[in-house]
Amino acid sequence: MTHKYSLDSVCGIMFEFNVDENRNLYNVKLVGGCPGYSQAVAKLLEEMNVHIAINKLGGIKCQGGTSCANEIARCLNNCISNEKQYI
């Protein structure tokens, strides 16, 4: 299942990804924002565990008290929180 989240108050527009049974990310895409940053982060997150990604990216500040990285962590956290409702 592909997860799609809008990024709030940052340069990027959308974060799209899949999560496998081990909670590793794959098919990671960032839409909008700096093309180099979007491609680099997508490659770095590929096959990374969701919890590791949240710990690495959460809390990073840029503009407006958040950042693209922090918003990605927020999206991942929402994804796993929503998953728990169905377990």
C-alpha positions in Angstrom: 0.0 0.0 0.0 1.3 3.4 -0.9 1.1 6.1 1.7 0.8 9.7 0.6 1.1 12.7 3.0 1.1 16.4 2.4 4.0 18.3 3.9 3.0 21.4 5.9 4.8 24.8 5.9 7.9 23.6 4.0 9.3 23.7 0.5 8.3 20.1 -0.3 4.7 19.3 -1.2 4.2 15.6 -0.8 5.9 12.6 0.7 5.0 9.1 -0.8 6.3 5.7 0.4 5.6 2.1 1.1 6.4 0.1 4.2 7.2 -3.6 4.2 6.4 -6.2 6.9 9.6 -5.3 8.8 8.6 -1.6 8.8 11.3 -0.7 6.2 10.7 2.0 3.7 10.7 1.5 0.0 9.5 3.3 -3.2 10.2 6.6 -1.3 9.4 9.8 -3.3 9.4 13.5 -2.3 7.5 15.9 -4.6 8.4 19.5 -4.7 11.1 21.4 -2.9 14.7 21.3 -3.9 15.2 18.5 -6.5 18.6 17.5 -5.2 17.4 17.3 -1.6 14.3 15.4 -2.6 16.4 12.8 -4.5 19.0 12.5 -1.8 16.6 12.0 1.0 14.5 9.5 -1.0 17.7 7.4 -1.6 18.9 7.6 2.0 15.5 6.5 3.3 15.1 3.6 0.9 15.2 0.3 3.0 15.6 2.3 6.3 13.4 1.2 9.2 10.6 3.7 9.9 11.6 4.1 13.6 15.2 4.9 12.7 14.0 7.4 10.1 11.8 9.1 12.6 14.6 9.3 15.2 17.1 10.8 12.6 14.8 13.3 11.0 12.4 14.4 13.8 13.1 17.7 15.5 15.3 19.2 12.7 14.4 22.9 12.3 14.6 25.1 9.2 11.9 27.7 8.5 8.8 28.3 10.5 9.8 26.0 13.3 9.9 22.9 11.2 11.7 21.5 8.2 11.2 19.0 5.3 13.0 16.4 7.4 10.8 17.1 10.4 7.7 16.9 8.3 8.8 13.6 6.9 9.2 12.3 10.4 5.7 13.5 11.3 4.3 11.7 8.3 6.0 8.5 9.2 4.9 8.8 12.8 1.3 9.3 11.6 1.6 6.2 9.4 2.7 3.9 12.2 0.2 5.4 14.6 -2.6 4.8 12.2 -1.4 1.2 11.7 -1.7 0.5 15.4 -5.4 1.2 15.2 -5.9 -1.8 12.9 -3.7 -4.4 14.8 
